[in-house]
Amino acid sequence: MKTKAARNKVLITSKDLYTKVLDLPRPWRVGVVEWKIEEKELWVEVLYRCGTRFICPQCGRKSPGYDHRSQQWRHLDTGGVRTFLYGSLPRIECAQHGVLEVAVPWADRFVRVTHAMEAHVIELLQSEMPVATAGRMIGLAWNTVWSIAARAVERGKLRKPDRALTHIMVDEKARARGHEYVTLVASEQQGKAVIEHIEEGRTTEALASYWKGLSPQQLEQIESIAMDMHRPYWEATVAHVPKAEEKIVHDRFHMMKHVQAGVNTVRKQEHRALSEEGFDLLKGTKYLWLTNRDQWTSTQRHDFKAIQSADLRTSKAWAMKETIKHLWDYTYVGAAKNFFEQWKQWTCRVKLTPMIKVAELFDRHLPNILTFCSLPFTTAALENLNGKIARIIRAARGIYDLEHFKTLIYFHCGGLDLNPLRIT
């Protein structure tokens, strides 16, 4: 007497297996399944019923057959064996659009890898696996993997929903040696930065091209725009965004980089002067002055105590750096402005030229620095994303072609729906 397990066991042929796995809609069906042992390949034939009238991929009308051509598509491996679909792909003669190749349900038109294989490649790339590595693992050419990524990005852009563009971040990113930059525009979505636009260069037009692509309603919805003090970005924004002067926030992170640069210049000047007199008090202390106090190591804390008693110009510059941080604690513009004026007078009294230059820089851009009082928004989310971008570009062994660079960034940081299997 057969056991229950034995009764439930169903033995199927290779043809039946792939019929169920591929789940082809009518009029398509699986034909011969051939295992080429020497080549270590599986070839699955796909057939269609003779006399079938296929729809035109342009207008959707059913049209008579014209001819057919032999085609093949790379599919997911079967147990580590390279698997291909093949068959005669029909062409139809549409009364309106002429002779066209029909669409098949398992792959995009003119693409020779199946949707299932594309989905697998996309999944590998989303894990930040380099394109070349993914290609070697699956057995696909480098160009094929790149084309899958590029199609995924275009697909994602077409599916992109209308999302709120209330908080915008603008920054530049070096894409290659020799001061080649791109302009990045991102929006804040649920606390994360999502890349909205990439344009070559860091000119007024590079950013204006993004603003020009938005509708008047979208431009009105923008509440804040965080950016550094790069003048072309400011001019492009003021020219296209309504009431931009009230919405631009010069980013705290970028402002503090200028302050740190001033402190470091004072340190280098003083270290040079002390070294000429035979003192090495400031030797190896660069990061002591630039690192936040709460991030100091125990060694740095010890070094600071040892230096603190000396009347150093670097110590005064460092104190200025620590003090100006409180500018972003204010919620009232008048109070923040008074605080800055006192800080600026301090730099003049102490007569540290690098810090005076920083104060003058702040003064020139003060209105959009103090915008932070009412719009506490920064490019921090975009800066975090820049780290991911740098890691991806590094893994790709450097990307010097602009289109490949843009594809990578949109693929990983564009918040796009890339899945070819998803029904839109």
Backbone hydrogen bonds, N-H to C=O, Kabsch-Sander energy under -0.5 kcal/mol:
donor,donor_aa,acceptor,acceptor_aa,energy
7,R,3,T,-2.2
8,N,4,K,-1.8
9,K,5,A,-0.7
9,K,6,A,-0.6
12,I,10,V,-0.6
17,L,13,T,-2.5
18,Y,14,S,-2.4
19,T,15,K,-1.9
20,K,16,D,-2.0
21,V,17,L,-2.7
22,L,18,Y,-2.6
23,D,19,T,-1.4
28,W,25,P,-2.0
29,R,47,L,-2.1
31,G,45,E,-3.1
34,E,32,V,-0.5
34,E,43,W,-2.9
36,K,34,E,-0.7
36,K,41,E,-2.8
37,I,35,W,-1.1
40,K,36,K,-1.1
41,E,36,K,-1.9
42,L,82,R,-3.0
43,W,34,E,-3.0
44,V,42,L,-0.5
44,V,84,F,-3.0
45,E,32,V,-2.9
45,E,43,W,-0.6
46,V,86,Y,-2.7
47,L,29,R,-3.1
49,R,27,P,-0.8
52,T,49,R,-1.5
54,F,52,T,-0.7
54,F,63,S,-0.7
56,C,61,R,-2.7
60,G,56,C,-2.3
63,S,54,F,-2.9
66,Y,67,D,-0.5
66,Y,91,R,-3.4
67,D,91,R,-1.0
69,R,89,L,-2.2
71,Q,87,G,-2.9
73,W,85,L,-2.9
74,R,112,R,-2.4
75,H,83,T,-2.8
78,T,81,V,-2.6
79,G,77,D,-0.7
81,V,78,T,-1.5
82,R,40,K,-1.1
82,R,80,G,-0.5
83,T,75,H,-0.6
84,F,42,L,-2.8
85,L,73,W,-2.8
86,Y,44,V,-2.3
87,G,71,Q,-2.1
89,L,69,R,-3.6
89,L,87,G,-0.7
91,R,67,D,-3.0
92,I,100,L,-2.5
93,E,64,P,-2.2
94,C,92,I,-0.7
94,C,98,G,-3.0
98,G,94,C,-2.0
100,L,92,I,-2.4
102,V,90,P,-1.8
104,V,107,A,-0.6
107,A,104,V,-0.7
111,V,108,D,-1.7
114,T,74,R,-2.5
115,H,106,W,-3.1
118,E,114,T,-2.4
119,A,115,H,-2.7
120,H,116,A,-1.7
121,V,117,M,-2.4
122,I,118,E,-2.7
123,E,119,A,-2.0
124,L,120,H,-1.9
125,L,121,V,-2.5
126,Q,122,I,-2.4
127,S,123,E,-0.7
127,S,124,L,-0.8
128,E,125,L,-1.9
129,M,124,L,-1.3
134,A,130,P,-2.4
135,G,131,V,-2.3
136,R,132,A,-2.2
137,M,133,T,-2.3
138,I,134,A,-1.9
139,G,135,G,-2.3
140,L,135,G,-2.1
145,V,141,A,-2.1
146,W,142,W,-2.3
147,S,143,N,-2.4
148,I,144,T,-1.8
149,A,145,V,-2.1
150,A,146,W,-2.7
151,R,147,S,-2.5
152,A,148,I,-2.1
153,V,149,A,-2.0
154,E,150,A,-2.2
155,R,151,R,-2.7
156,G,152,A,-2.5
157,K,153,V,-2.4
158,L,154,E,-1.9
159,R,155,R,-1.6
160,K,156,G,-0.8
163,R,161,P,-0.9
168,I,166,T,-0.5
168,I,224,S,-2.5
169,M,186,A,-3.1
170,V,226,A,-2.6
171,D,184,L,-2.2
173,K,182,V,-2.3
175,R,180,E,-2.6
176,A,180,E,-1.0
180,E,176,A,-1.0
181,Y,179,H,-0.6
182,V,173,K,-2.1
183,T,199,E,-3.5
184,L,171,D,-3.2
184,L,182,V,-0.5
185,V,197,H,-2.3
186,A,169,M,-2.7
187,S,194,V,-2.3
188,E,167,H,-1.9
189,Q,187,S,-0.7
189,Q,192,K,-3.4
190,Q,188,E,-0.5
192,K,189,Q,-1.5
194,V,187,S,-2.4
195,I,413,C,-2.8
196,E,185,V,-3.3
197,H,185,V,-1.7
199,E,183,T,-1.9
201,G,181,Y,-2.9
207,L,203,T,-1.2
208,A,204,T,-2.6
209,S,205,E,-2.2
210,Y,207,L,-1.2
211,W,207,L,-1.6
212,K,208,A,-2.7
213,G,209,S,-0.6
213,G,210,Y,-0.8
214,L,211,W,-1.3
219,L,215,S,-2.3
220,E,216,P,-1.9
221,Q,217,Q,-1.5
222,I,218,Q,-0.8
222,I,219,L,-0.6
223,E,166,T,-3.0
224,S,166,T,-1.9
225,I,247,K,-2.5
226,A,168,I,-2.7
227,M,249,V,-2.0
233,Y,230,H,-0.8
234,W,230,H,-1.6
235,E,231,R,-2.6
236,A,232,P,-2.3
237,T,233,Y,-2.1
238,V,234,W,-2.6
239,A,235,E,-1.8
240,H,236,A,-0.8
240,H,237,T,-0.7
241,V,237,T,-2.9
244,A,241,V,-1.4
246,E,243,K,-1.2
247,K,243,K,-0.5
247,K,244,A,-1.4
248,I,244,A,-2.2
249,V,225,I,-3.0
250,H,248,I,-0.5
250,H,368,N,-2.5
251,D,227,M,-2.8
255,M,251,D,-2.1
256,M,252,R,-2.6
257,K,253,F,-1.2
258,H,254,H,-1.1
259,V,255,M,-1.5
260,Q,256,M,-2.8
261,A,257,K,-2.1
262,G,258,H,-1.9
263,V,259,V,-2.3
264,N,260,Q,-2.6
265,T,261,A,-2.0
266,V,262,G,-2.1
267,R,263,V,-2.4
268,K,264,N,-2.5
269,Q,265,T,-2.3
270,E,266,V,-2.6
271,H,267,R,-2.9
272,R,268,K,-2.1
273,A,269,Q,-1.8
274,L,270,E,-2.7
275,S,271,H,-2.4
276,E,272,R,-1.6
277,E,273,A,-0.8
277,E,274,L,-0.6
278,G,275,S,-1.2
279,F,274,L,-2.8
283,K,280,D,-1.4
285,T,282,L,-1.6
288,L,285,T,-0.7
289,W,285,T,-1.3
289,W,286,K,-0.7
290,L,286,K,-1.0
291,T,287,Y,-2.0
295,Q,292,N,-2.0
296,W,293,R,-1.6
301,R,297,T,-2.2
302,H,298,S,-1.9
303,D,299,T,-2.5
304,F,300,Q,-2.4
305,K,301,R,-1.9
306,A,302,H,-1.7
307,I,303,D,-1.8
308,Q,304,F,-2.4
309,S,305,K,-0.6
310,A,307,I,-1.8
312,L,310,A,-1.8
316,K,312,L,-1.3
317,A,313,R,-2.3
318,W,314,T,-2.6
319,A,315,S,-2.2
320,M,316,K,-1.9
321,K,317,A,-2.1
322,E,318,W,-2.5
323,T,319,A,-1.9
324,I,320,M,-2.5
325,K,321,K,-0.8
326,H,323,T,-1.8
327,L,324,I,-1.8
328,W,325,K,-1.3
329,D,326,H,-1.8
330,Y,327,L,-0.9
336,A,332,Y,-2.3
337,K,333,V,-2.7
338,N,334,G,-2.1
339,F,335,A,-2.2
340,F,336,A,-2.3
341,E,337,K,-2.4
342,Q,338,N,-2.0
343,W,339,F,-2.0
344,K,340,F,-3.0
345,Q,341,E,-2.3
346,W,342,Q,-1.8
347,T,343,W,-1.9
348,C,344,K,-1.6
349,R,345,Q,-2.3
350,V,346,W,-2.4
351,K,347,T,-1.2
352,L,347,T,-1.1
353,T,351,K,-0.9
355,M,352,L,-0.6
356,I,352,L,-2.3
357,K,353,T,-2.3
358,V,354,P,-1.4
359,A,355,M,-2.4
360,E,356,I,-2.4
361,L,357,K,-2.1
362,F,358,V,-2.6
363,D,359,A,-2.3
364,R,360,E,-1.9
365,H,361,L,-1.2
366,L,363,D,-0.9
368,N,365,H,-0.6
369,I,365,H,-1.0
369,I,366,L,-0.8
370,L,366,L,-2.8
372,F,369,I,-1.4
373,C,370,L,-1.8
374,S,371,T,-1.1
375,L,371,T,-2.4
377,F,375,L,-2.6
383,E,379,T,-2.7
384,N,380,A,-2.2
385,L,381,A,-1.7
386,N,382,L,-2.2
387,G,383,E,-1.2
388,K,384,N,-1.2
389,I,385,L,-2.5
390,A,386,N,-2.6
391,R,387,G,-1.9
392,I,388,K,-2.3
393,I,389,I,-2.7
394,R,390,A,-2.2
395,A,391,R,-2.1
396,A,392,I,-1.6
397,R,394,R,-1.7
398,G,393,I,-2.4
400,Y,398,G,-0.5
405,F,401,D,-2.3
406,K,402,L,-2.7
407,T,403,E,-2.4
408,L,404,H,-2.4
409,I,405,F,-1.9
410,Y,406,K,-2.7
411,F,407,T,-2.6
412,H,408,L,-2.2
413,C,409,I,-2.9
414,G,410,Y,-1.6
418,L,416,L,-0.9
422,R,419,N,-0.7
